[in-house]
C-alpha cells in the first residue's frame, strides 16, 4: 500500500510533466532573468539614475512566443520612447504639477489608441508617469539616457526569449487533440455497451452532456493550436529541430487541420446521440442483427479513436456490409430504414474521422516536437 506522501509526489510529478505547466514555469524563469539582467545593465553599465525603466520594459517584452516578443516588444519600445518624449516635452515647457501630470496621462492614453501600437499603447502613459514622478528636474538633461534604457530593456527581453528554450507548443496542442479523441472514443464504447444490452434516454442524456463538455474543450484546444502555430514563427529552435530530424515544413503535422477533423467528428457524434435519443421515444423493437452488428462496429470505432494503435477490422467496410445485408432482408419494417440508415451514415462519417486521426497521429509523432 502506497503512502500518502508517495501519492502526493506522483501527483506532483504528473503535474510537472504537463506541457502547459512546463511552459508557464519557463515563462516565469525567463521573466525573472530578463528583468534582473536589464536592471544589472542599467545600474552597473549605464549607471542609470532611473534603473527601473530597463527591467520594466524587459518584463513587458518577454511573451510566450518569440513572434509575440518581436511584435509586442517593438510596440512596447516605441510606446515607451513616446512616453519619455511626452514627459520631457511637458516637463520642460510646462513644468511638473498636478495639471501637467494629468495632461501627460491624457496625451498618453489618447496616443495609445493609435492602431499599430494599441496593444502596448498604455506604456506611453505609464512611462510618462514614471519619468515625471521620479525627480524630473534632475532627470531633464538625460533624455538620451532614458531612450537608451528603454532600448536595453527591450533588447534584453527579446534576447532572453530567443536563448532560453523558445517554446514550441506542439506538445500542448497534441495533448489537447489526444484528450478529445480519448473522450470521443469512450463515449462510443459506452454507447456500444449500452446499445448491445438495453438503454434508455438517461444514457443518451449523459452522452449529450459529455459531448457538450467536449465542445467546450474544443475552444481551449483551438487556442492551443493557434498558439502552436504562432510559436513556430521566428523561432530559431524550430530550425534546429528540423535540421536534427531532416524533415521539411511540409511533412509536419498541421494541427489546424487535425483539430478541424476532430471538431467534425464531435459534430457527427452529437448527431448520432440525438438520433438515438429520439429513437428511444419511438415504438417497436430493434432488429437483433442490426443491434449486435452496429454495436460491435461502434465499439471498435471507439477503441480506434481512443487508441489509434489498436487493431480493428476496417470500420467503413463493415458498415457497408451491414447496410447491404439489411437491404436484402425483406422482413424488416419499412419504418425502420430511416432510423437505421441515419445511424449507419453517422458512423460512416465518424469512421472516416478515425482514419484521419490515425494518420494525423503518425504525422505528429514523426515530426519535430517541443514544449
N, C-alpha and C positions, 0 to 999 in steps of 0.2 A: 504494500500500500504506500503510495507516494505521500510525502509530507506536504503540508500547506505551503511551506517555503519553496519546495521544488516545483509545485504547480504554479506559484506566482512567478518564479523565474522563467518557466516555459512560456507563460503568457507574455511576459515582458520581451522574451527573445522573439516570439512570433510578431509582436507589435513592432519591434525594431527592424524586422525584416520587411515590413510593408513598404513599398516604394514611396508612397506619399510621406511617410514618417521620415524616411531617409532624406528625401528631398527637402522637407521643412527643416530638419536638423542641419543639413548642409547650408541652407539659406541663412540660418542664424549664425553659423560659423563664419560665412563669407561677410555678413554684415558687420560682425564684431571685428574681423581682421581688417576690412576696408576702412571702417571708421577710426580704428586705433592707428593704423598706418598713416592715414591722412592727418590725424591730429599730431602724430610724431613729426611728420614732414613740416607741418605748419609751425610747430614750436621750435624744433631743432634746426631745420634747414632754412625756412623762410623767416624765422624769428618774428612771427606774426604777433601783433598786439590783439588780434581777434581770431584766435586759433580755432574757434568753433565753426567757422564758415566751411572750412575744408572737410572736416568729418561729417558735418550736416549734409553737404552735397553728396559726399561719398555714400551715405546711407540712402539717400534718395535715388542713387544711380544703380544700386545693387537690386536687380529684379530677378525673378525666377528663371528667365531665359536670357541668352546673350543678345538676341534680337531686341527684346524689350529694353535691356540696358543701353544698347546703342540708340534706340529711338527715344526712349523716355529720358535717358541721360543727356542727350543733345537738347531736349526741351528744357530739362532742369537747368542746364548750363546757361542757355540763352535767357531763361526766365530770371535766374539769379543775377546774371550780368545786368539785365534790365532793372531788377530791384536795386542793385548797387547804384546804377546810374540815376534812377528816380530819387533815391535818398540823398545822393550827393548834390543833385541839382536843387532840390527843395531845401536841403540844409544850407547850401551855400548862399542861395539867393533870398530865402525867406527865413532862415534860422530854424531852430528846433523849439517847438512849443506845442501846446495842445492842438491847435487848429492845423498846424503844418503836419503834425503827426497823423491827424485824421485825413488830411489831404493826400499824404503819401499812400495811405491804405486805400483811399478811394481810387487814386490813379492806378495802384497795383491791381486791385480787384477788377477794375474796368478793363485794364490791359490783359488780364488773364482770360478774357473771353475771346481773344484772338484765336481763330480756328487751329492754326498749326502748332500752338503751344498750350491749347486748352487743358490737356491732361495734367500738365505740371505748371500751369499759369499762376496758381496761388503762390508759387515761390517768389513772384515779383513782390507781392505784398509782404510776405514773411521776411524776405531778405531786407526790405526797407525798414521793417520793424527792428530787426537785429542791428542794422547799421545806425539808425537814428537813436535807438535806445541804449547804445553802448558807448557813450562818450564821443559823440560825433565831432565835437570841436577839436579834440585831439587827433581824430582819425581823418579829418578832412583832407590833408595833403596826400593821403595814401590810397587814392582811388585805384591806381595801377596795382598796388599790392592786393587789394580786395578782389580785383578781377583775376589775378594770378591764383589766389587761394581757391576761388570757385573752380577754376580750371583744374587745379591739382586734385581737388576732391572728386570731380567727375572722372578724371583720368584714373585715379586710384580705384574707384568703384568699378569702372569698366575693366581695368586690368585684373582685378581680383576675380571678377566673374568669368574672365577668359581663362585664367590659370587654374583656379580651384574647381576642377571637375565640373565644367559647364554641363548642366543636366540635359539628358535626352529622356523624354517622358515616355518612351516606347513601352517600358515595363509596366508603367502605371496604366497606360491605355490598354495594354494587353490583359492586365489583371481585370479591368472592368469588363472587357469583352468576354473573357472566360467565365467570369462570375455570372453574367447574364445568361450565357449559354448553359451553364450548370443549372440555373434555376428553371430555364425552359425545359431542359431535359427531365428534371424532377417532376414538373407539372405533367408532362406527357406520361411518365412512368406511373404516377399516381392515378392519372386518368385511365390508363390501360388496366391497372389493377382493379379499380372501382367498376369499370365498364364490363370487365370479364365476369364479375360476380353479380353485384347489384349496386345500384347507386340511386341518388335522389338529387333534388335541387340544392340541398345543403352542400353536396360535393361541388356542384357547378358554381355555387356562390363563392366557396373558398378558393376555387381555381381562378375565378374572375378577380377576386381581391389580390391574389398573388400576381396576376398579370398586370393589374393596375400598379402594384408596387414596382414591378419590373419597368413599366412605362415611366414611372417617376425616376427610377435609377438611370434610365436612358439619357435624361437631360444632363446628369452628372457625368455620364460616360462620354457624351458629346463634348463637354467642356474639357475632359481629359484628352480626348482625341485632338481637339483644336490646339491644346497646349503642346501635345506631342509634335504636331505639325510645325508649330511656331518654334519649338525648341531646336529644330534642325536648321533654322535659318541663321546664317553667320556663325555657326558653331564649329570651332576647329576640331573638337573631339569627334565629330561625325566623320571628318576626313580620315582621321587616324583609324577609326573602326572600319571604314570602308577599305582602306589600304590593307589592313590586317586580314580582313576576310576576303579581299579580292572580289568584291561584288560591286555592281553598278547600281545607281539610284533606281533604275527601272526594275530591279529584282527585289527590292524591299517591299514589305507589306504596306498597302495603303489602308490605314486604319479608318479613314472616312468611308471607303467602300465596304470594308468589313462590317462596320457598325451599321451602315445602311441596310445590309443584308440581315443583320440581327434584328434591327428595327422592323423590317418587313416580316421576319419570322414571328415576332411578337404579335404583329397585327393579324397574321393568319391564325395564330394560336387563340387570339381573342375571338375571332370569328368562329372558330371551332367550338370553343366553350359556349358561346352564345347559342349556337345551333343545338348543342346537347342540352342546354338549359331549357330552350323552347320545346325540345322533343320530350322532356320529362313530363310536360303537361298534356301531351297527345295520348290518344287511346291506342291500344294494340300492343302486342308483344314484339320484341326484337327477334329477327331471324337468328337462330342459333349459330349458323355457319358464319354469317356476317359478324355477329358479336365476337366470336372467338378469333376469327381471322383478322378482323380490323384491330382488336385489342392487342394481338401479337405484334402487328405492324407498328402500332403506336408505341408500344413498349420498346421495341428495338430502335425506333426513331429517337425516343428519349435517351436511350443509352448512347446512341451515336452522337447526339448533340452534346450531352453532358461529358462524354469521353470519346473524342474523335479517334482514339487508338483502339476502341473496342471493335471487334469483328462481328458484323451482322450482315445478313443477306441484303442484296440491293433492294431498297425500300420501294423505289419507283416501279420496278418490275413486279413486285408483289402486289402493289395496288392495282396495276393494270391487269394482272391475272385475276384478282378478286372481282374487279369490275366485269371482266369478260365472263367469268364463271356465273356471276349473279344475273347477267343479262341473258344468259341462255336458260335460266330457270323460269319456266312459265308459271310456276306455282306462287311466285312472290306477288303480293298485292301491288297494284299499280301505285297506290298512295305512298308506298314506302320508298319509291325511287327518288323523289326529290330530296328526301332526308339522307338516304344512303349516298346518293350522288354528291351532295354537299359535303358530307364527311370525307368521302374519298378525295374530292377535289382539294379540300383544305389540306389534307395530309400530303397530297402530291406537291403542293406549294411548299410545305414545310420540308418535305424530302429533298427538294432542290436546295433549300437553305442548309440542310445537313451536309450535302456535298460541298457547298461553298465554304461552310465553316471548317470542314476538314482541310480543304485546300488552303484556306487562309491561315490556318494554324501552321501548316508546313512552311508557308512563306514567312510567317513571323519567327518561327524557330530557326530557320536557315539564314535569316537576315541579321544585320548588325543590331544589337540591342544595347540598352543602357538605362540608368536610373533617370 
